[in-house]
Amino acid sequence: MFSINRDTYRVNLVYILPLDTTGWSNRGWLEIIQFILLMCENGAKKTHVMYRCNLNSKQINEYLNFLLECGMLEKIQERSNSKRYIYKTLELGLKFISSYKQLSDLFIKPPPKSIT
């Protein structure tokens, strides 16, 4: 469970995004979120993000809705009379990317043989 309090930018473990949803394979959901946010840094359509992140339509909708509610992404209408939208990473999403990279950099070394 995961949520972001937009006022303090503090992580709270209280959201409705399950960690064990089938179909999310070997990647962790935080890794998928980070990849989606990276894809949307310069703006991207939902289908492009879906294919590049190797997600199905149900999964991409869940992730995008979660990131929109958290204030990490914004949904921008492509043209005034269009039904197509572009998703763009916001400042909070950029902070998440940076924090995720810092955390993952701690684990560059392989685990000791006794763990594997």
Contacts in CASP RR format, 6 or more apart in sequence:
PFRMAT RR
TARGET T0000
AUTHOR 0000-0000-0000
METHOD contacts of the structure
MODEL  1
MFSINRDTYRVNLVYILPLDTTGWSNRGWLEIIQFILLMCENGAKKTHVM
YRCNLNSKQINEYLNFLLECGMLEKIQERSNSKRYIYKTLELGLKFISSY
KQLSDLFIKPPPKSIT
1 13 0 8 1.000
1 14 0 8 1.000
1 15 0 8 1.000
1 16 0 8 1.000
1 17 0 8 1.000
1 18 0 8 1.000
1 19 0 8 1.000
2 11 0 8 1.000
2 12 0 8 1.000
2 13 0 8 1.000
2 14 0 8 1.000
2 15 0 8 1.000
2 17 0 8 1.000
2 29 0 8 1.000
3 11 0 8 1.000
3 12 0 8 1.000
3 13 0 8 1.000
3 14 0 8 1.000
3 15 0 8 1.000
3 70 0 8 1.000
4 10 0 8 1.000
4 11 0 8 1.000
4 12 0 8 1.000
4 70 0 8 1.000
4 71 0 8 1.000
4 72 0 8 1.000
4 92 0 8 1.000
5 12 0 8 1.000
6 70 0 8 1.000
6 71 0 8 1.000
6 92 0 8 1.000
9 92 0 8 1.000
9 95 0 8 1.000
15 66 0 8 1.000
15 70 0 8 1.000
17 29 0 8 1.000
17 62 0 8 1.000
17 66 0 8 1.000
19 28 0 8 1.000
19 29 0 8 1.000
23 59 0 8 1.000
24 32 0 8 1.000
24 59 0 8 1.000
30 100 0 8 1.000
31 100 0 8 1.000
32 53 0 8 1.000
32 55 0 8 1.000
32 63 0 8 1.000
33 63 0 8 1.000
33 66 0 8 1.000
33 67 0 8 1.000
33 72 0 8 1.000
33 96 0 8 1.000
34 96 0 8 1.000
34 97 0 8 1.000
34 100 0 8 1.000
34 101 0 8 1.000
35 52 0 8 1.000
35 53 0 8 1.000
36 49 0 8 1.000
36 53 0 8 1.000
36 63 0 8 1.000
36 64 0 8 1.000
36 67 0 8 1.000
36 73 0 8 1.000
37 67 0 8 1.000
37 72 0 8 1.000
37 73 0 8 1.000
37 89 0 8 1.000
37 93 0 8 1.000
37 94 0 8 1.000
37 96 0 8 1.000
37 97 0 8 1.000
38 89 0 8 1.000
38 97 0 8 1.000
39 48 0 8 1.000
39 49 0 8 1.000
39 52 0 8 1.000
39 53 0 8 1.000
40 49 0 8 1.000
40 73 0 8 1.000
40 87 0 8 1.000
40 88 0 8 1.000
40 89 0 8 1.000
41 88 0 8 1.000
41 89 0 8 1.000
41 94 0 8 1.000
41 97 0 8 1.000
42 88 0 8 1.000
43 76 0 8 1.000
43 86 0 8 1.000
43 87 0 8 1.000
43 88 0 8 1.000
43 89 0 8 1.000
44 86 0 8 1.000
44 87 0 8 1.000
44 88 0 8 1.000
45 78 0 8 1.000
45 84 0 8 1.000
45 85 0 8 1.000
45 86 0 8 1.000
45 87 0 8 1.000
46 60 0 8 1.000
46 64 0 8 1.000
46 85 0 8 1.000
46 87 0 8 1.000
49 55 0 8 1.000
49 60 0 8 1.000
49 64 0 8 1.000
49 87 0 8 1.000
50 56 0 8 1.000
50 57 0 8 1.000
50 60 0 8 1.000
53 60 0 8 1.000
55 63 0 8 1.000
64 73 0 8 1.000
64 75 0 8 1.000
64 87 0 8 1.000
67 73 0 8 1.000
67 93 0 8 1.000
68 74 0 8 1.000
68 75 0 8 1.000
70 92 0 8 1.000
71 90 0 8 1.000
71 92 0 8 1.000
71 93 0 8 1.000
72 89 0 8 1.000
72 90 0 8 1.000
72 92 0 8 1.000
72 93 0 8 1.000
72 96 0 8 1.000
73 87 0 8 1.000
73 88 0 8 1.000
73 89 0 8 1.000
73 90 0 8 1.000
73 93 0 8 1.000
74 87 0 8 1.000
74 88 0 8 1.000
74 90 0 8 1.000
75 85 0 8 1.000
75 86 0 8 1.000
75 87 0 8 1.000
76 85 0 8 1.000
76 86 0 8 1.000
76 87 0 8 1.000
76 88 0 8 1.000
77 84 0 8 1.000
77 85 0 8 1.000
77 86 0 8 1.000
78 84 0 8 1.000
78 85 0 8 1.000
78 86 0 8 1.000
89 97 0 8 1.000
END
